[in-house]
Amino acid sequence: MSNYNKLLNNLDTLKLLKIKENVDTYIDLVNNKKKDIVDCLYDLTNLEIATFEEKRRLHSIQFAGFPYIKTFDDFDFSFQPSLNKEEILDFKNLRFIENKENILFVGSPGVGKTHLAISIGLENTKTYKSTYFINCNDLIETLKKAHSQNRLDDKLKTLSKYKLLIIDEVGYLPIDTEGANMLFQLINKRYEKNSTIITTNKQFSKWGELFGDLMIANAILDRLIHHSHIVNITGKSYRMKDVLPVGESSNA
């Protein structure tokens, strides 16, 4: 077996498939004196690193559990003029995560709260820092299940360690006292340690009704609002913009 074939086998063994895919091209470049061997090795290793990083990013996205992929480029700021576009785009820099701050998106259904939360989450996956997205009611059910299996402490510990936790749709369904207490424990564990993004259709003054306990609601809000960016979205529903007659508004 020639050394060339042995090289290909070694690349297979080491799973350096991008190098294997391009090695013939670079051998020809060396043979034709268009590149020296060092430059070729540098290019090939860069190709492999780029492939590795892309796979790592895709794994981070998959692990995060986003229900769909929406980026800042997909967001129509002209449809939501109440938003400060510069403020929203600054979230791409992830300074709020470095500062252990929270973001709370507040507004009617369909105005783009979840879209923006996912867009920020996607930016965080580019850094390979842990990101996790979960619907609020799914989160409550997860915590209750862990409690029934005597694993609540472990589950809270896991959820508290994510650099960015996105809790979507707080307020779409009422939360009982048990669920409210568990949510408080989670928010308390994350307080001033890691960042949380909340999307909610309920103004904070209504959270006492949502949780059925004003004390718990205030305790949760106290920890969320401290060190936070509150973004109120008062525009129309994106879901209705293509079906409403021209000139008709939809404030869902």
N, C-alpha and C positions, 0 to 999 in steps of 0.2 A: 504494500500500500504506500502511495506517495505521501510526502509530507503535506502536500496540499489537501489530500483526503483526510489525513490525520488532523489537520487544522480544522477542517469542517466538522469532524467528529468532536473535537475538543470544544468548539463553539456550541455545538448541540448539547454537550454534557454540561457546559457552564450556562446554558440557556441565553447565550449572547446572540439571539436570533437576528437582531437588527444588523449586527456586524456581519453575520453570515450572509444576510440578504444583499449586502453591499460590498463584500470583500472583493468580488471579481472586478467590479468597477474600479476600485482603488488599486488593485494589482495592475490593471491596464494603465492607470495613470502613472504609476511608478515606472512601469516598463517603457512607457512613451516619454518619460522624463518630464512630465507635466506637473508632478508633485514629488516631493521627497518623502521618504518613509515616515519620518517623524510627523509631518503634516497629515499624512494619510491616517496614521494611528490616532492622532488627535481628533480628526474629523470622525472617524469610526467610533471612537469612545464617546464623543459628543452625541452622536446619533443614538447610541445605546442608552446614555443617560437621559436623553429627551424622552425616549420610549418608556424607560423605567418611571420617570416622573409623571408622565401622562397616565400610566397604569395606576400609579399611586393616587393620583388625583381622582380618577374614576372610581377607585375603591373608596376613597373618602366620601365622594358623592353618594355612592350606593349605601354606605354605612349610615350616612346622615338620615336617610329615610324620607327624603323630599317626595311629596305626592306628585310633583311634576317639576320640570326645569323651566325657570323664568329668570332672565337676567335683567340688569338695569337697561340694557339696550332695547328690551322688549316693552319697557314701560312708557306709556304715552303721557308725559308730563303736561302736555297741552290740554289733556282731558281733565286734569286735576289741578286747576290753577291755584287752589288754596295751598298747595305744597310749595315749600322753599326748595327748589331743585338743587341748589348748591349745597344746602344742608344735607339733603338725602344722599347726594352723590359723595359727600364727604364720608359717609358711613363706609364706602368702599375701602377707605384707608385703614379701617379697623382700629382706629385710635381708641374707640370706646371699649374695645376688648382689652387693649393694653392698660386702660385706666379702670378696668373692672366696672364699667358702667352698663346700665340696661337701656333698652329701647322699648317704648310702649307705643304701638300703633293703635289709635282709637278712631272708629268710624263705622258707618253703616255697612251692611253686607255688600260686597261687590266693588268697593272703592279702590281695591288694590293693596290692602294691608298684607295679606298673605304673600302676594307677588313680591312686595318689597322685602319682606322677611326672608323669603327664599333667596332673593338676589343677594342679600347680605350674607346669608349662610353659604352660598356658593363661593363668594369671595373668600370666606374663611377657609373653605376646603382647599383653596389654592395654596394656603400656608401649611397644609397638612395638620392643622390643629383640630382637635376633636370637635365635631359639630353634630347636633342631634335635633331632629324636628319631630314633634308629636302633637297631635290634636289634644286639647285639654281634657275632654271626656275620656279619650283613650288613655291618657296619662293617669287619670283618677282610677280607672278600672285596673290599670297595670299595678298601681300602688295597692289597691284593695286586694288584688290577687296575691301579691307578694306578702301582704299582711296575713292573709288566710293560710299561707304556707310558711309562716314564721321567717320570712326573708325580707321584711320591710326595711330593716336597717341596711342590709346589703344593697337593696335596690336604691334606696335614698343615697347611699354612699356613691354608687355608680353614677347616678344622674347628677349628683352634685359636682362631679369631677369634669364634666364636659366644659371645654373652654367657652362654647356657645351652645346654649339650650334655647330652642325656639318652641314656645308653647302657643299653639294656634287656637283661635276661636274660643277664647275665654268668654263665657257669657251666653253662648248659644243654647245651652241647656242648664237648668239649675243644678247646683252642687250641694249635696247633703252635708251634714255636720262632719261625718267621718271623712268624707272626701276633702272638705275644706281644711280639716286639721292636718291631713297628710300633705296637702299642697303647701300649707304653711311650713311644715317641717322641711320640705324640699327647698322652698324659697329662702328659708332661714339658713340652711346649710350652704347655699350658694351666695348668700349676702356678703358683699365686699370680697369675694373670692373669685367668682367667675361671672361672666355676663349672661343675661337672659333677655330674650326678645319675646314680648307678649303682643298678640293681636287680640283685640276685643271690640265688640259692638256695643258694649255697655259703658256709659260714662261712669267715672269712679264713684260718683254720688249714689249710683245704683248697685254698687257691689255688695252692700249690706243685704239687699234683697236677694241678690244672686246667691250668696253663701248662706243666707238664712241666719246670719250671726254677724252683727255689726262689729263686734270686737275682733273676730277672726279676720273679717274683711279689712279692717283698719290695720291690723298687724301685718297682713300680706302686703297691702298697699304701701305701708310705711317703709318696708324693706325694698319694694320694687321701685318706688318713686325716688328714694334717696339715691343720689348719683345716677340719674337717668335722663334720657332724652324722650320727651313726650311729643308725639307727632299726631295731631288731630287732622283727619282727612274728612272734609265736608262736601266733597264733590258727588258726582253722579256714579251710578253703578256701571262698571265696564260691561257687565253681562247684558245690559239692556241697550247699550249705545247703538247696536246694529239692528235692533228690532223696533225701537220707538220711532214714531213719526218725527220728521224734522221739526225742531223747536219744542218738542215735548220733553220734559225732564223726568228723571226717575231717581228719586231719593228713597232707596230701599230701606 
